[in-house]
Amino acid sequence: MKLSGNPWKCDCEALKMLQFVVEKSNYIEDSDLMKCQEQNIELPMLLLKTDVCSSYFKALSGPLVGLVLLTFIFLYFKKSISMWLYERNLCLRLISRPEPQVDIDLKIDGFLAFSHVDLQLVGEYVEKLERGPREYRLCFYQRDWLVGQSIPACILNSINDSKRVIILMTNNFINSSWGLFEFRSAIRASSMDKDKRLIVILYPGVDLDKLDSELKLYMKFNTYLRRDDPQFWRKLMFAMPHKPIQCEQPAITAGTAIEEN
């Protein structure tokens, strides 16, 4: 029996055929002439014997290890990479959490909940969020609540109308009965509405042991932002509703003429 002269493919899928050739080489008259065709290079089949699978997997091991390593690096730095892309208005559809398409029910981007003693903290959020490049719409009681309405109704309406509830957790907030009411109401609302998220900002020196067991349990099993984190503003911006940067429209100068035909 002669089998040479054919373009044999010697890879892991052809292992059984290679084993046959090696085991029955005494019955194949031209077994020493049988050659493997690999990318226009002919290799004697008997020299390969049956180690093609080990060679095949050795060849694959390099790219596979590289792919696994790249995947691990991406998963490890996923948050940082996503924030970097978001800050540059890149790949928003890939990195953004779906938000309501129509802002009818959730008209406010963020409701700021804080103790009235900490009013001085609000200014930086207005500056960074409302007047920043994404122009978020905020709500807080000193500015946006109507005089004469009940405080519980105002709190619940503000939470219901907001995509994010931002808790400025200071010791003053923990010691405030209205603050704790806002915290519990926000937890309940965010657990019932998938389009609503609670963002807790923990300020330095806060004694969480002053919280009751329910709120302490929430802080233990949920993530929050630390105000003293060097990356605080980047993380807060990323936690807010994702929207493109609002580009300024070029102003029409007095020297620009608009003609109609």
C-alpha positions, 0 to 999 in steps of 0.5 A, spaced: 500 500 500 502 506 498 500 513 500 505 518 499 504 524 494 497 526 498 497 533 501 496 530 508 494 535 514 498 533 520 494 537 526 491 535 532 484 533 529 488 528 524 492 524 530 488 518 529 491 518 522 498 519 524 497 513 529 495 509 524 501 511 519 506 510 525 503 503 527 502 500 520 508 503 517 511 496 515 505 495 511 505 502 507 511 501 502 512 509 502 511 511 509 518 514 509 515 519 503 509 521 506 509 528 508 505 533 511 503 540 508 503 546 513 503 553 509 507 550 503 512 547 507 513 539 507 515 535 513 516 528 513 510 525 517 514 519 521 518 525 524 512 528 527 510 521 530 504 523 535 506 529 538 502 534 534 497 535 539 502 537 544 505 542 539 499 544 537 497 546 544 504 549 546 503 553 540 496 555 543 498 556 550 502 563 548 496 567 545 491 563 550 495 566 556 495 573 553 488 573 552 487 570 559 492 576 562 488 581 558 481 579 561 484 579 568 487 586 567 481 589 564 476 586 569 481 588 575 481 595 572 474 595 569 472 601 573 478 605 572 477 604 564 470 605 564 471 612 568 476 614 563 472 613 557 466 616 560 470 622 562 472 623 554 465 621 552 467 615 549 463 608 548 457 611 552 453 605 550 458 600 552 459 603 559 453 606 561 447 603 565 441 604 562 437 610 564 429 612 563 428 614 556 423 619 557 425 624 563 417 625 565 417 621 572 424 622 574 425 629 572 431 630 577 438 627 576 440 628 584 436 629 590 441 632 595 439 630 602 443 633 608 443 636 615 441 643 615 447 644 619 451 642 613 448 647 608 455 650 607 457 643 604 452 644 598 456 649 594 461 644 591 456 639 589 452 645 585 458 647 582 461 641 580 454 637 578 449 643 576 455 647 573 459 642 570 460 639 563 454 635 564 449 640 567 446 635 572 439 638 575 439 637 583 434 638 588 435 640 595 430 643 600 433 650 601 432 652 594 427 647 591 421 646 596 415 650 596 414 654 602 408 651 606 408 644 604 409 638 609 416 636 610 415 628 609 411 630 603 417 634 600 422 629 602 418 623 599 416 627 592 423 629 591 426 622 592 420 619 587 422 625 582 430 623 582 434 618 579 439 619 584 438 620 592 445 623 594 446 622 602 451 627 605 453 623 611 456 627 616 455 626 624 450 632 623 446 628 618 446 621 623 443 626 629 438 629 625 431 625 625 429 628 618 436 625 615 434 618 618 427 619 615 430 621 608 435 615 609 430 610 610 425 613 605 431 613 599 433 605 601 426 603 600 425 607 594 431 605 591 429 597 592 423 598 589 425 602 583 431 599 578 431 606 575 433 609 582 440 609 585 442 611 592 449 614 593 451 615 600 457 620 601 461 618 608 465 624 610 471 623 615 470 622 622 463 619 622 461 615 627 457 609 624 455 606 630 450 611 632 446 608 626 440 603 628 441 596 626 437 597 620 441 602 617 448 600 620 446 593 616 445 597 609 452 601 610 455 594 611 453 590 605 452 596 600 458 600 597 459 608 598 463 613 597 468 617 601 469 624 601 476 624 603 478 619 597 482 622 592 478 620 586 472 622 589 469 627 584 471 622 578 467 616 582 461 621 583 460 623 576 461 616 574 455 614 579 451 619 576 446 618 570 450 618 564 449 623 559 454 626 554 458 632 555 454 638 554 458 642 548 457 650 548 454 652 541 458 657 537 455 664 538 453 668 532 457 674 532 454 681 529 458 680 523 455 673 521 450 675 516 444 670 515 441 670 508 435 667 506 433 666 498 
